[in-house]
Amino acid sequence: MAGTPTHTVTNQPPPLVGYDVFSADRALVEAVERHTDPALLDEVRDELSAFGRATGSAQVQEWAVQANENPPRLRTHDRYGNRVDEVEFHPAWHRLLGKGVSAGLTTAWVRPAGHVRRAAGFLVWTQAEAGTGCPLSMTHAAVPALRADPALAAEWEPRLTSTIYDRDLRPAHLKAGAVFGMGMTEKQGGSDVRANTTAARPLAEEGTYELTGHKWFCSAPMSDGFLVLAQAPEGLSCFLVPRVLEDGTRNTFLIQRLKDKLGNRSNASSEVEFDGTWARRVGEEGRGVRTILEMVTATRLDCVLGSAGLMRQAVAQAIHHCTHREAFGGKLIDKPLMRNVLADLALESEAATALALRLAAAYDDGGEQERALLRLAVPAAKYWVTKRCTPVTVEAAECLGGNGYVEESGLPRLVRESPLNSIWEGAGNVQALDVLRALQREPGAFDAFLLEVGRVRGADHRLDGAVKNLLTELGELEGVEGRARRLVERMALVLQGSLLVRHAPPEVADAFCASRLGGDWGSSFGTLPPTLDLASVVERARPLP
């Protein structure tokens, strides 16, 4: 019966809603401040704060729930039997994607401080719903690839960097904004794209081809265009496949099925067939991998940002819960063991944020030294940060107890999403081997790395020791492939440690270096040295609605 004492709700935290997701994240705010030109800082802060308020609103959180509870559906034919190959989304999905586009998450290449402000926005937006990250990331990352063909870039770049989302399937030249997907991998090759068998036959018009083949993973199949790899007469090449041709007819783009994924449920990933599909070559024939390299780097950085966003939201939810929940005579957040767990999680989140924004700033700088750093640091960060995401989200869910295992808490969605970025755009081994290639073929990349971590030489003996041990590891290259994960993990930790020593409060840097670099740490979260100032670490990470 309603109103009886047994149904009086007590000792439950209020929902974490109606707050500024950006401004409540001290580590992110400080990263934006140090990487943004002071003349632009007020504009950037105001923009990100407005976006943070939208992200934390009840309306956007409801859209996220609706988009996940009503996943996309494939409609291959219309009622008359005509092939249409369309994916139907819940209206909430379109509202979310439209919000991301209008907030500038595809405009980094054409705005001052574009990459830092876009990276911060992407990290914030991921905390509302990560599913829209795929088309937003593909659209953003397509720009540098298209610039291999100035004519194509002139045609498409204004659409891809637009803040207008137009969901209709019609010729791109009639739209004020467009989004992109990609189709690289195939059944027989996976990450080994050179094993692709999709064939590209040249047509009479220069630079145009007819594609025949399949793609095992095609992201965002309702996009306006796709970058795909196929075998041309001179070898593996990159192509632009428009969804709708200029005369208004549908290009041949046969969606065979949608992937039934562990997480990322609101987003459509598909298998597609090309059968006489019209395409335009991007870049030189036979140099497809080189054409997409910058695109791959951009999407890998988005994997780092996406994982940092998921970790931040998981930590925010855990600290918020423990701030309000009482047990065993006091607030959970004041219990020494829970404080240790929360502080440990907060360290992981702040280190990921600091590294991700540092790499975004390297894009904005654009200098030779910064480009060299990106060559090594992006795959290292992609390897390590995305690997840390799953244990962080699982531990955060445990902080909520049984409540964290219930869908309404939102934590199960974060847990299901957490492995994605480690797998997408090349799984762990691919990233580790890419770091080895950079070390062996591009000595300037390691020089840039050493310069970066060397900026705080002598500031912390544990960081200095970790750098020395890393150099020892690199001095013995025999059997290095079998040690690649170990090596790349150490590189990422040293880079994170150097950033925290330079920029984070002393209690955060001290805790990170003691545990991650000094070895005073257990095998699970909550095993930090008890002598550290853990209360300050937790307080810094607490979201303030």
Secondary structure as GFF3:
##gff-version 3
##sequence-region A 1 545
A	DSSP	three_ten_helix	5	7	.	.	.	ID=ss1
A	DSSP	alpha_helix	26	34	.	.	.	ID=ss2
A	DSSP	alpha_helix	38	55	.	.	.	ID=ss3
A	DSSP	alpha_helix	58	69	.	.	.	ID=ss4
A	DSSP	beta_strand	73	77	.	.	.	ID=ss5
A	DSSP	beta_strand	83	88	.	.	.	ID=ss6
A	DSSP	alpha_helix	91	102	.	.	.	ID=ss7
A	DSSP	three_ten_helix	108	110	.	.	.	ID=ss8
A	DSSP	alpha_helix	114	126	.	.	.	ID=ss9
A	DSSP	three_ten_helix	130	132	.	.	.	ID=ss10
A	DSSP	alpha_helix	133	146	.	.	.	ID=ss11
A	DSSP	alpha_helix	150	160	.	.	.	ID=ss12
A	DSSP	three_ten_helix	172	174	.	.	.	ID=ss13
A	DSSP	beta_strand	180	183	.	.	.	ID=ss14
A	DSSP	three_ten_helix	193	195	.	.	.	ID=ss15
A	DSSP	beta_strand	199	202	.	.	.	ID=ss16
A	DSSP	beta_strand	208	219	.	.	.	ID=ss17
A	DSSP	beta_strand	225	232	.	.	.	ID=ss18
A	DSSP	beta_strand	235	242	.	.	.	ID=ss19
A	DSSP	beta_strand	254	258	.	.	.	ID=ss20
A	DSSP	beta_strand	269	282	.	.	.	ID=ss21
A	DSSP	alpha_helix	288	324	.	.	.	ID=ss22
A	DSSP	beta_strand	326	327	.	.	.	ID=ss23
A	DSSP	beta_strand	330	331	.	.	.	ID=ss24
A	DSSP	three_ten_helix	332	334	.	.	.	ID=ss25
A	DSSP	alpha_helix	336	365	.	.	.	ID=ss26
A	DSSP	alpha_helix	368	399	.	.	.	ID=ss27
A	DSSP	three_ten_helix	401	405	.	.	.	ID=ss28
A	DSSP	three_ten_helix	407	409	.	.	.	ID=ss29
A	DSSP	alpha_helix	411	417	.	.	.	ID=ss30
A	DSSP	alpha_helix	420	423	.	.	.	ID=ss31
A	DSSP	alpha_helix	428	441	.	.	.	ID=ss32
A	DSSP	alpha_helix	443	453	.	.	.	ID=ss33
A	DSSP	three_ten_helix	454	456	.	.	.	ID=ss34
A	DSSP	alpha_helix	461	475	.	.	.	ID=ss35
A	DSSP	three_ten_helix	480	483	.	.	.	ID=ss36
A	DSSP	alpha_helix	484	503	.	.	.	ID=ss37
A	DSSP	alpha_helix	506	512	.	.	.	ID=ss38
A	DSSP	pi_helix	513	517	.	.	.	ID=ss39
A	DSSP	alpha_helix	534	541	.	.	.	ID=ss40
###
